[in-house]
Amino acid sequence: MLELFTKIIKTGNRTEPLGEAGNQIEVLGGKLQNAIRQKFRGSLAIREVDAGSCNGCELEIIAMNNCYYDLDRFGVHFVPSPRFADMLLVTGPVTRNMETALKMTYEATPGPKLVVAVGDCAANCGVFGKDNYAIAGAVSDIIPVDVIVHGCPPSPTDMIRGVLAAIEGSGSPG
């Protein structure tokens, strides 16, 4: 054990500096934190719903919580129940077997509630297509959507912009 600690101390910190991208995230995060303080009194609770995606967007959502983006430091946290959520982050085209579950999740979320559709599939069914027998439609066909974040998958930075746009009420990230 002592050898391991000695090696760690000798090696030091090997992570690369964030540079300009890190500054961009800090500025965006600061705006997000200020908007959350004004509208939600310091904390935004998000419930993520996979309505039938390929999980590409979920990987990017998970990345929003890693040490690079670290949304917790800006007052954003993910909750396991829609009853505690201020916002729904919905991914994928809505499959027929998830249509009722998505509606129930929306209804269980206390108002005023925000909905952000993440990814091209959530926006317009993407590669799955609306003509697919298993697809009920885009997220906006099933529940009201405040902001759509385009991309396949969108980057965590784009999703943070989408969350900020929903809070500010502008309707589009950017």
N, C-alpha and C positions, 0 to 999 in steps of 0.2 A: 504494500500500500504506500509506503514511504517513497518507493521508486516512482510510482505513478505521480504522486504529488510533486516530486522533484522534476520530473519530465514536464509536467504542466507549467511549473514556474519558469523553467528554462526556456520553453517554447514561446510562452507569451500569447498574445492575442494575434491570431492569424486571419481574422476576417478582413475583408476588403472594405475600405471606406465607401460610404454610400454615394458621395459626390453630389452631382446635380439632381439625380433622381431622388436622393434622400431629402434634399431641400424642397423638392416639389411635393413630396409626401408630407413633410412637416407643415408646409403652407396650406395644403389641402386639408390636412388633419386639424389645423388650427381653425380654419373656417368651419369645419364640421363640428368641432367642439363648441365654438361660439353659438352656432345655430342650435345645437342640442341644449345648451344652457338656457337659451331664450325660450325655446318651444317646449322642452321636456324637463326642465328643471335639473339638468345635469346628467341624465342618463337615458339612452335610447335602447329599448329591448326589441330585438329582431327575432322573428320566427322564420326559419328557412323551410320552404316546402318544395320538395321534388315532385312535380306533377307528371313526370314521365320522361325525364331527360336521359342523356347518355352518360351523365355524371361529369362531363367536362367542366361545366359551370360550377359544380359542387367543389371540384378541386381548387378552383380559383377562389371560391368563397372561403374555403378552409385556409387558403394562403393569406386572406385578409387578417387572420388571427395569428400568423407566424410572427417571428421577432422582427422581420423587416417592416411590415405594415402595422402590426400590433394595435388593432382597433380599440382594444380595452383602454388604452391610455387616453383616447379621445372621448370616452364615455359610451362606447357602443359594446353591447354584449348580446350574445345569442341565448335564447330561452327555449326550454323544451316544450312549452305549452303556449298555444295562442292566447290563452286567458291572461297571460302576463305580457303580451307583446304590444308594442306600439306600431310595428311595421311588419308586413309580410314580404319576404324576399322569395319570389316564386321562379323556379327554373323549369325548362322543358315545355313541350306542347302538353296540353292537358289530355291525358288518355281517358278513355271512357270509364275505366275502373277507378280513376282518381278524380273524376268530375264531382261526384257527391262529396268526397272527402275534402276537396278544395273549398267547395261552398260551405261546408260545415266549419272548416277552419276559419274562413272569412267571417262567418256569423259569430264564432266564438271569440273573435278578437274584439276587445272593447274599443269603442269609438272615442275620439276620432282616430281612425286607423289609416295608415298609408300602405300602398301596395306598389312594389317595384318588381316589374317583370324583367328577369335577367336572361340575356342571350337571344339569339335570333329565333330559336325554337319557341321561346315564350312569346316573342313578338308576332311571329307569323307561321309557326310550326316548322320553320327551317327545312332541314333535309328530310324530315318525316312527311311533310306535305299535309294539307288539309283534306285531301281526298282519301287518305288512309282510313281503312275501316276501323282501326283501333283508336283514332284520334278524335276527340270531341271538339277540339279547336284551340286557338291561341288563348292565352290567359285572359286577355281583354274580352274574349267571347263569353267567358264564364263568370268572371267577377270584375268590378271596376278597377282600373289600373291608373295609378298616378304618374308613374315614370316608366319608360322602357329603356333598358340599357342594351344596345345592339353589340353584337360580336359573337364569334363562335370559337371559343368562349371569350367573353370580354375579360379584360385584365382586371386585377383587383383595384387598380387606380380608377378605371372606368366605373366599376361598381361603387366605389366610394363617392365618385362624382354623382352617380345616380341617386344614392342615398341622400346626399346633400341637396340635390335638385328637388327630391320629394319633400324634404323638410322645409326647404325654402318656398316650395309651391310653384316652381318655374315650369315643371312638366317635362323638361328634357335636360339630360346631363350635358354639361359642356361649358 
